Amino acid sequence: MASVQKRVGAEGAVSWRVRYRTPEGTTRSRTFGLKRDADRFGRTVETAKDTGSFVDPQASAVTVGEWADKWLASKVNLAESTRDRYADVIDAWVRPRWGAVKLSAVTHEALQAWLAEIDRAPATVRKVHRVVSQMFDYAVKAGRLHKNPATGVSLPRVRAAEKRYLSHGQVDAMAAEVGPEWATLVYFLAYTGVRWGEAAALRVRNVDIERRRASIVESVTPVRGVMVWGATKTHERREVPLPRFLAVLLEGHVMGKAPDALVFTGPQGAVLRGSTFRARALSHAAEELGLCVPKLDAEGKQVTRRRRGVDVPVFTGHFHPHEFRHTAASLAIASGADVKVVQQMLGHKSATMTLDLYGHLFPDRLDVVADAMEAARLAGSTAADQAAIGSGSCDQMVTMPVAQAPGDSEAA
């Protein structure tokens, strides 16, 4: 039980010290200026111990900045790219506001007000909240907080960005526009749906031309300027199908390369970066194909910039390599692939994720399903009728009474 002791200082000042034990048996004490405050604290400690909600004040006295470092160090399951993104969020948003604040001093109300003041896109605000909430969840599990103050915080709604899907003809046009150096890469991305890092990490030995399969086993991502190799996003290997024309293109593309060589490389033979592909080929091709939006000034005039002594138009909404992934999903679904096939091809964790992203592309096939069920029903009915007639059994046939016309007799 907590005990309250009166203490008198050298100058006669009276204080009240509460002595108590933590559930682990460690002795703690806290001093108050008023007895009623000391009594209240002692009762609170004992109640918390009885209900299992006790948190050692010394454990929750660590600052948010210190705890952020401990939490990030504990995330041994993170890919380097993900760890880098979390660190950026902590450095840019968490430390400036909460770095010197004790864990125990962070309140739900204060977090709500802070997140509401972040003048960024809803997706950014949600990303910041996700990191902060995970930090406090870890603090609860570690016994440093009784509850997570970030739980239940109201967050801005994120509008789903409209996805762009290229048609077969547009893919052909894109491949022609980027030129022979990049055409095979465009077709590979648009017809397999692999992530950029997976395509950049693909090796010749993982391409089976005869089976028309590519094995996706690893990924490479730039982290603070350094290319970091690791597992795929879902940490699982998968195979993606290669249309026959693409298998032929890949066969010529990898001819003469060693099995360990990368299928796609940068101009100097190094790992191909997405930024290099966009700068050297993709952005210009997208502009030429009308996939981008001209940038206008306040007066509605086309904005230009000087390039090699010539004024060239400036565009926004450039085509991103990830949009080839959306294209592959769209083309596969339009070709009749079901959701499980698309899930496997894209490497999603579940069919639910696939439906969340591309479910709106499937409803057009509802009429196909309805027509198929109708055809099956008619075929089944016809087969049953023919079987009944062929058996020659009259008692299997149903005879409907025929109404007699007025004046008819049985003799007639």
Buried (B, 14 or more C-beta within 10 A) or exposed (E): EBEBEEEEEEEEEEBBBBBBEBEEEEEBEBEBEEEEBBBEBBEBBBEBBEEEEBBBBEBBEBBBBBBBEBBBEEEEEEBBBBBBBBBEBBEEBBBEBBBEEBBBBBEBEBBBEBBEEBEEEEEBBBBBBBBBBBBBBBBBEBBBBBEBBBEEBEBBEEEEEEBBBBEEEBBBBBBEBBEEEBBBBBBBBBBBBBBBBBBBBBBBBBBBEEEBBBBBBBBBBBBEEEBBEBEBBEEEEBBBBBBEEBBEBBEEBBEEBEEEEBBBEBEEEEBBBBEBBBEBBBBBBBBEBEBBEBBEEEEEEEEBEEEEEEEEEBBEEBBBBEBBBBBBBBBBBBEEBEBEBBBBBBBBEEBEEBBEBBEEBBEEBEEEEEEEEEEEEEEEEEEEEEEEEEEEEEEEEEEEEEEEEEEEEEEE
